[in-house]
């Protein structure tokens, strides 16, 4: 068995694994999208929103409640316009309400 004896970083692991590198690139892209629209979202809501995956021209945002989801749906067209202006091919933003831990 060929095991590495020294610790290595996540970046080093990604460099050795195309699958992991792809996942990291998708996560970075989602975070960049959220940063691009962050100032359009009310400050009090920002902490409860997490960037989700992008699939084709759809992007997903995860939120902590139905009220935040409703507000984001209202802001959707503005968010799409901002993302398209910044070079992302986004047609739809899906909003998913995260379940509360039990």
Secondary structure, 3 states (H helix, E strand, C coil): CCCCCCCCCHHHHHHHCHHHHHHHHHHHHHHHHHHHHHHHCCHHHHHHEEEEEEECCEEEEEECCHHHHHHHHHHHHHHHHHHHHCCCCCCEEEEEECCCCC
